[in-house]
Amino acid sequence: MNKRTISMMLALLTAAGVLSACGDAGTGETKQTNASTTTAAVTDAEEVVEDNGRSGVNDTLPTDLDLGGQTVRFMVRAGDLDTSSEFIAEATNGEIVNDATFARNQAVEERLNVKIEYLPVNTDRHSDINGDIRKSVTAGSDDFELCANHAAKNTQIITEGMYLDLKSLDYLDFSQPWWNQTYMEMTDFNGCSYTAFGELSQTMISGTFSMFFNKTMFREFYPDEPSLYETVNAGQWTIEKLISYCTPLYRDLNGNGQADEEDRYGHFFTNTKTLGADSFTGGANINLVVRQDDGSYAFGGANERASKFYSLMDKLLFEDNNTCRTPDNNEDVFNTMKNGQTMFTTWMLTGVNYLRDMEDDYGIIPMPKLDEAQESYTAYCHNGSSVFGIPTTENEPDKIAAFMEAMAAETYRVVTPAYFETALKGKYSRDSETSQMLDIIVSGVYLDIGYIYGSSLGAPIDKMRQVLSSSTQCEKAISTMTKIEKSVISGMEKIIEKYEALE
């Protein structure tokens, strides 16, 4: 498989659809001046970053653009490792991603003659800053110029008039590879886009769901089987295949005659409502909301494909002691895999941060497909990844738009290569095949309307988490999901009405 840039991979996203047919691009025109980049070199880094040719990709900002020493106050979430490292780097420290982030910030400050002032809010990836934004904008205060918020929960305040239409501003060029085209299309309403998503959000990549496995265990118990990498490349990595590897592994290690957390299993899955449900839903390419050809919306959580998904998940999670289920979450989901009690677990790619001390070899592969008929491996990107908006209280929005474009472009050229090529592929993954698997994983990222707009639709993904939380819930999944169909579709209609009122 040829190595590709992240932009090329994200271009393969299978879009769920757009809210409405696009109209005019906005009241302003994007500057199209060819410009060379002032990309800063990442110094004192652990190793040389392979950029896949990204450093030579120019943006369209004027080469002589000068913002006059303006301070850009950038409100960001910084309550956990993922969000705190996304934008803020106070100095170089020899850690490759931190130093790349520092270099990016410095390069943009020097290029545009601006000063970046980060306004960190102690909120993590799973939470939003809606209250801070709403309070400031409704009061007419001039507290910040730009914000990075939780993608799904942010949709709640878009239709309240909190943000400017980004497509009406100069300098933002959404045709560039650093912007996620699928998100921009999906959130477009009659040519207006009030938020943006792309590589400026490092959590877009770190938030991609994938499967981790104990490679040492796999070699021990399945020495005659093809490697999991071969299975993936053959298109045969499915939920049924996962089950086939899990069922023989159960052993009553403590000899008490009961399946408990001290025994050995094939797979780990949290026994409460968990992001593990997001992992498998995305891997099986389940679209909770689908836009029809006539512009209407259909619910995908109770159709034939979903029914097969629930049946397979019931078998994986609740039959034959395939799965160890405990309340562990976040970094603790890796505990049983690290100590050799389970072979497989699922989490976002950020999970590599919790495996640095793992003694056994581990690998990373895509989430299993629903079946071999599924054309490709797919994955949700966590809906708490950061999206960006400029508040309606901003007096010089074109300047902030230029800042956004410069930051996104420099992230594409400097930070993503450091994070993906060097940190993920080099530092944390332990074999060359994992590097190839990461390409496949990220190339399959797709966005589901029901996932991104979920906070305004009664959170259908939360229902999915509920039905996978117990055997009883899983057996009545179709009934549970059917009950929310009308409210989800009604929610979509209300979103459209709010957009129309906003115009």
C-alpha positions in Angstrom: 0.0 0.0 0.0 1.5 3.3 -1.0 1.9 5.9 1.8 -0.6 8.7 1.4 -1.1 12.0 3.1 -3.8 12.4 5.7 -5.6 14.8 3.4 -5.8 12.2 0.7 -7.1 9.7 3.3 -9.7 12.0 4.6 -10.9 12.6 1.1 -12.1 9.0 1.1 -14.6 9.7 3.9 -18.0 8.2 3.2 -20.2 11.2 3.9 -23.6 10.7 5.5 -25.0 13.6 3.6 -25.5 17.4 3.8 -28.2 19.3 5.5 -29.4 21.1 2.4 -28.3 21.8 -1.1 -25.5 24.3 -1.2 -26.4 27.8 -2.3 -24.0 30.7 -2.9 -20.7 30.5 -1.2 -21.3 33.6 0.9 -21.1 37.4 0.6 -17.3 37.5 0.4 -14.7 36.0 -1.8 -11.7 34.0 -0.5 -8.4 35.4 -1.4 -6.7 33.4 -4.0 -3.2 34.9 -3.9 -0.5 32.2 -4.2 1.7 32.3 -1.2 4.8 30.5 0.1 4.8 29.2 3.6 6.9 30.3 6.5 6.9 26.9 8.1 9.2 26.7 11.0 11.5 23.8 11.5 10.9 21.6 14.5 14.1 21.8 16.5 15.4 19.6 19.3 12.9 16.9 18.3 13.3 13.3 19.1 13.7 12.4 15.4 13.2 13.8 12.0 9.6 14.1 10.9 8.7 12.6 7.6 6.1 15.0 6.1 5.0 13.2 3.0 5.5 16.3 0.9 3.3 18.5 3.1 5.9 21.2 3.7 5.6 22.2 0.1 1.8 22.7 0.1 1.1 26.4 0.0 -1.9 28.2 1.3 -3.6 31.1 -0.4 -3.0 33.8 2.1 -1.3 36.9 0.8 2.5 36.8 1.4 2.5 40.4 2.8 -0.5 39.9 5.1 0.2 41.8 8.4 -2.4 41.8 11.2 -0.7 44.7 13.0 0.4 43.0 16.2 -3.2 42.0 17.2 -3.6 39.6 20.1 -5.9 36.7 19.1 -7.6 35.3 22.2 -8.3 31.6 21.5 -10.6 29.8 23.9 -9.7 26.1 24.1 -10.5 23.1 26.2 -7.5 21.9 28.2 -8.9 19.5 30.7 -7.1 16.3 29.6 -4.1 15.2 27.7 -5.7 15.3 24.3 -7.2 18.7 24.5 -4.3 20.3 26.4 -1.8 19.2 23.9 -3.9 20.2 20.9 -2.9 23.9 20.8 -0.8 24.8 23.8 3.0 24.4 24.0 4.8 26.8 26.2 8.3 25.8 25.2 10.2 23.1 23.4 11.0 20.1 25.5 12.3 17.5 23.1 8.9 15.7 22.7 8.1 15.6 19.0 4.4 16.7 19.0 4.9 19.4 21.7 7.8 20.9 19.8 5.8 20.8 16.5 2.9 22.6 18.2 5.3 25.2 19.6 6.9 25.6 16.2 3.5 26.0 14.5 2.3 28.7 17.0 5.6 30.6 16.7 5.5 30.5 12.9 2.0 31.9 12.7 2.8 34.6 15.2 5.8 35.7 13.1 4.2 35.3 9.8 1.0 37.4 10.5 2.4 39.7 13.2 0.0 38.4 15.8 0.2 37.3 19.4 -1.7 34.1 20.4 -3.3 34.2 23.9 -4.8 30.9 24.7 -7.7 30.9 27.1 -7.8 27.4 28.5 -11.0 26.0 30.1 -10.6 23.0 32.4 -12.9 20.9 30.2 -11.9 17.6 28.6 -12.6 16.0 25.2 -16.0 14.7 26.4 -17.3 18.1 27.6 -18.2 21.4 25.9 -17.7 25.1 26.6 -21.2 26.1 25.5 -21.9 27.9 28.7 -18.8 30.1 28.4 -19.6 30.9 24.7 -23.3 31.6 25.3 -22.6 33.8 28.3 -20.1 35.9 26.5 -21.9 36.3 23.2 -25.4 37.0 24.6 -23.9 39.7 26.9 -22.3 41.3 23.9 -18.9 40.9 25.5 -15.6 40.9 23.6 -13.9 38.1 25.5 -12.4 36.0 22.8 -11.8 35.9 19.0 -11.9 32.2 18.3 -13.0 29.1 20.1 -12.5 25.3 19.9 -15.5 23.3 21.1 -16.9 19.8 21.3 -18.1 18.9 17.8 -21.5 17.3 18.7 -22.5 19.5 21.6 -21.4 22.6 19.7 -24.3 22.1 17.3 -26.7 23.1 20.1 -25.5 26.7 20.0 -24.9 27.1 16.3 -28.6 27.8 15.6 -28.7 30.2 18.6 -26.7 32.7 16.5 -23.5 32.4 18.4 -21.2 32.2 15.4 -20.5 34.1 12.2 -20.9 32.5 8.8 -17.3 31.5 8.0 -18.0 31.3 4.3 -18.8 35.0 4.2 -15.3 35.9 5.4 -12.1 36.5 3.5 -9.0 34.3 3.6 -10.7 31.0 4.6 -10.2 28.5 1.8 -12.2 25.4 2.6 -11.0 23.6 -0.6 -7.6 23.2 1.1 -6.6 19.7 2.4 -6.4 20.8 6.0 -10.2 21.3 6.2 -12.4 18.2 6.5 -14.6 18.4 3.4 -17.2 16.0 4.7 -17.9 18.0 7.9 -18.1 21.2 5.9 -20.6 19.7 3.5 -22.6 18.0 6.3 -23.0 21.2 8.3 -23.5 23.5 5.4 -26.9 25.2 5.1 -27.7 27.1 2.0 -24.0 28.0 1.5 -23.4 29.0 5.1 -21.0 27.3 7.5 -20.8 28.5 11.1 -18.1 26.2 12.2 -15.1 24.4 10.7 -13.3 21.1 11.3 -10.0 19.8 10.1 -6.4 19.1 11.0 -6.2 22.1 13.2 -8.1 19.7 15.5 -5.5 17.1 16.5 -8.3 15.3 18.3 -9.7 14.5 14.9 -6.9 11.9 14.4 -6.3 11.0 18.1 -10.1 10.5 18.4 -10.4 7.9 15.6 -11.7 4.6 17.0 -9.7 1.4 16.4 -9.0 -2.0 17.9 -5.9 -2.8 19.9 -4.7 -6.4 20.5 -2.1 -8.2 22.5 0.2 -9.5 19.8 2.1 -11.8 22.1 -1.1 -13.6 23.1 -2.2 -13.9 19.5 1.1 -15.5 18.5 0.8 -17.9 21.5 -2.7 -19.1 21.0 -3.0 -18.9 17.2 0.5 -19.8 15.9 -0.9 -21.3 12.7 -3.3 -18.6 11.8 -2.5 -15.8 9.4 -1.5 -12.6 11.2 -4.3 -10.2 11.9 -2.7 -7.8 9.5 -3.0 -10.3 6.8 -6.7 -10.9 7.7 -7.3 -7.1 7.6 -5.6 -6.8 4.2 -7.7 -9.7 2.8 -10.9 -7.9 3.8 -11.8 -10.7 6.2 -11.6 -8.8 9.5 -15.3 -8.9 10.6 -17.2 -9.1 13.9 -17.7 -12.8 13.2 -14.0 -13.3 12.8 -13.4 -11.5 16.1 -15.8 -13.8 17.8 -14.1 -16.9 16.4 -10.8 -15.8 18.0 -12.5 -14.9 21.4 -14.6 -18.0 22.1 -11.7 -20.5 22.6 -9.8 -18.2 24.9 -12.0 -18.3 28.0 -10.4 -20.0 31.0 -11.6 -20.1 34.7 -8.2 -19.0 36.0 -9.2 -18.7 39.6 -11.1 -22.0 39.6 -14.2 -20.8 41.3 -16.5 -22.0 38.6 -17.7 -18.5 37.8 -16.8 -16.2 35.0 -15.4 -13.1 36.7 -12.8 -10.5 36.2 -9.9 -12.7 37.4 -10.4 -15.1 34.4 -9.1 -15.0 30.8 -11.3 -13.8 27.9 -10.8 -12.9 24.3 -12.2 -9.3 24.5 -12.8 -6.5 26.9 -15.8 -4.2 26.8 -17.0 -1.9 29.6 -20.2 -3.1 31.2 -21.8 0.4 31.3 -22.8 2.7 28.5 -19.4 3.3 26.8 -17.5 4.6 23.8 -16.9 1.0 22.9 -20.4 1.1 21.3 -19.2 4.0 19.2 -16.2 2.0 18.1 -18.3 -1.0 16.8 -21.1 1.2 15.4 -18.6 3.1 13.2 -16.7 -0.1 12.3 -19.9 -1.7 11.1 -20.7 1.4 9.1 -24.1 2.0 10.8 -25.5 5.4 9.9 -28.0 6.5 12.6 -29.4 9.2 10.3 -29.3 9.0 6.5 -30.1 11.8 4.1 -32.3 10.5 1.3 -32.0 11.5 -2.4 -35.1 13.6 -2.1 -33.6 15.6 0.8 -35.6 13.9 3.6 -34.0 12.0 6.4 -34.3 8.3 7.4 -33.4 6.6 10.7 -30.8 3.9 10.4 -30.8 2.5 13.9 -33.5 -0.1 13.4 -33.1 -1.3 9.8 -32.0 -4.7 8.5 -28.3 -3.8 8.7 -28.7 -2.6 12.3 -30.6 -5.8 13.2 -27.7 -7.9 12.0 -25.3 -5.7 14.0 -27.2 -6.2 17.2 -27.3 -10.0 16.7 -23.6 -10.2 16.2 -22.8 -7.8 19.2 -25.1 -9.9 21.4 -23.0 -13.0 20.5 -19.7 -11.2 21.0 -20.6 -9.5 24.3 -22.9 -11.9 26.1 -22.4 -15.4 24.8 -19.7 -18.1 25.4 -17.8 -15.9 27.8 -16.3 -14.1 24.8 -16.0 -10.8 26.6 -14.7 -9.6 30.0 -17.0 -6.8 31.2 -16.1 -4.5 34.1 -16.8 -0.9 34.9 -13.3 0.2 33.7 -13.2 3.1 31.3 -10.8 5.5 29.7 -7.2 4.4 30.2 -8.4 1.5 32.4 -9.9 -0.3 29.4 -6.4 -1.5 28.6 -5.7 -3.1 32.0 -6.8 -6.6 31.1 -5.0 -6.5 27.8 -1.8 -5.3 29.4 -1.8 -8.1 31.9 -2.6 -10.9 29.4 -6.2 -11.5 30.5 -7.8 -10.3 27.2 -6.5 -10.2 23.7 -8.7 -7.4 22.2 -10.0 -4.0 23.3 -11.2 -0.9 21.6 -10.5 2.8 22.1 -9.5 5.9 20.3 -6.0 6.1 18.8 -5.1 8.2 21.8 -5.0 4.9 23.6 -1.3 4.5 22.6 -0.5 6.9 25.4 -1.6 4.3 27.9 0.4 1.4 26.4 3.9 2.8 26.8 4.6 0.5 29.7 3.0 -2.6 28.2 5.5 -5.5 28.3 3.8 -7.7 25.7 3.9 -6.6 22.1 0.7 -5.0 20.9 -0.8 -4.1 17.6 -3.4 -1.7 16.2 -5.9 -2.7 13.5 -9.2 -1.3 12.2 -12.5 -2.0 13.9 -14.0 -5.2 12.4 -16.5 -4.8 9.5 -20.1 -6.0 9.9 -19.4 -8.7 7.3 -17.2 -9.3 4.3 -19.8 -7.7 2.1 -19.0 -4.3 3.6 -16.8 -2.7 1.1 -14.2 -1.1 3.3 -13.1 -0.6 6.9 -14.8 2.4 8.5 -14.5 4.3 11.7 -16.1 7.0 13.7 -14.0 9.9 14.9 -15.0 10.8 18.4 -17.8 13.4 18.3 -16.0 15.4 21.0 -13.2 16.4 18.7 -12.7 20.1 18.4 -14.5 22.3 15.9 -13.9 26.0 15.4 -16.1 29.1 15.4 -15.7 32.9 15.4 -18.3 34.6 17.7 -20.7 37.2 16.4 -19.2 39.7 18.8 -15.9 39.8 16.8 -15.3 43.2 15.3 -12.6 42.2 12.8 -13.6 38.7 11.7 -11.6 38.7 8.5 -8.4 39.0 10.5 -9.4 36.0 12.7 -10.3 34.1 9.5 -6.8 34.7 8.2 -5.4 33.5 11.6 -7.6 30.3 11.4 -6.3 29.6 7.8 -2.7 30.1 8.8 -3.0 27.9 11.9 -4.8 25.1 10.0 -2.2 25.2 7.1 0.7 25.2 9.5 -0.8 22.3 11.5 -1.1 20.4 8.2 2.5 21.1 7.4 4.1 20.6 10.8 2.0 19.1 13.5 0.1 16.3 11.8 3.3 14.8 10.3 4.8 14.9 13.8 1.8 13.3 15.4 0.9 10.8 12.8 4.1 9.9 11.0 6.5 10.1 13.9 4.6 9.8 17.2 2.0 7.2 16.2 3.8 5.3 13.4 7.2 5.5 14.9 7.4 6.0 18.6 4.3 4.1 19.8 3.6 1.4 17.3 5.9 -1.6 17.6 6.0 -3.0 14.1 6.0 -1.8 10.5 2.5 -3.4 9.8 0.9 -1.2 12.4 2.0 1.8 10.3 0.0 0.4 7.4 -2.9 -0.3 9.6 -3.0 3.3 10.8 -3.3 4.4 7.2 -6.3 2.1 6.7 -7.9 3.2 10.0 -7.7 6.9 9.3 -8.7 6.5 5.6 -12.0 4.9 6.8 -13.1 7.8 9.1 -16.6 8.9 8.3 -19.2 11.3 9.8 -22.7 10.3 10.6 -25.3 13.0 10.9 -26.9 11.3 13.8 -23.5 11.2 15.6 -22.5 14.8 15.0 -26.0 16.3 15.5 -26.8 13.8 18.2 -27.1 16.4 21.0 -30.0 18.0 19.2 -31.6 14.7 18.3 -32.0 13.1 21.7 -28.5 11.5 21.4 -29.2 8.3 19.4 -25.7 7.2 19.9 -26.4 7.2 23.7 -29.3 4.7 23.0 -26.8 2.6 21.0 -24.5 2.6 24.1 -27.5 1.6 26.2 -28.5 -1.4 24.0 -25.0 -2.7 24.1 -24.7 -2.4 27.9 -26.4 -5.7 28.8 -27.8 -8.8 27.2 -31.3 -7.9 28.1 -30.9 -4.5 26.4 -29.2 -6.0 23.4 -32.0 -8.5 22.8 -34.6 -5.7 22.6 -32.4 -3.3 20.6 -34.7 -3.0 17.6 -37.7 -2.2 19.9 -35.6 0.4 21.8 -34.2 2.1 18.7 -37.6 2.0 16.9 -39.1 4.0 19.7 -36.8 6.9 19.1 -37.1 7.0 15.3 -39.9 9.6 15.2 -38.1 11.9 17.7 -34.8 11.7 15.8 -36.4 12.6 12.4 -38.5 15.3 14.1 -35.3 16.7 15.6 -33.7 16.9 12.2 -36.7 18.8 10.9 -36.4 21.3 13.8 -32.7 21.8 13.1 -33.6 22.8 9.5 -36.2 25.2 10.8 -33.7 26.8 13.1 -31.2 27.2 10.3 -33.8 28.9 8.2 -34.7 31.2 11.1 -31.0 32.0 11.6 -30.7 33.2 8.0 
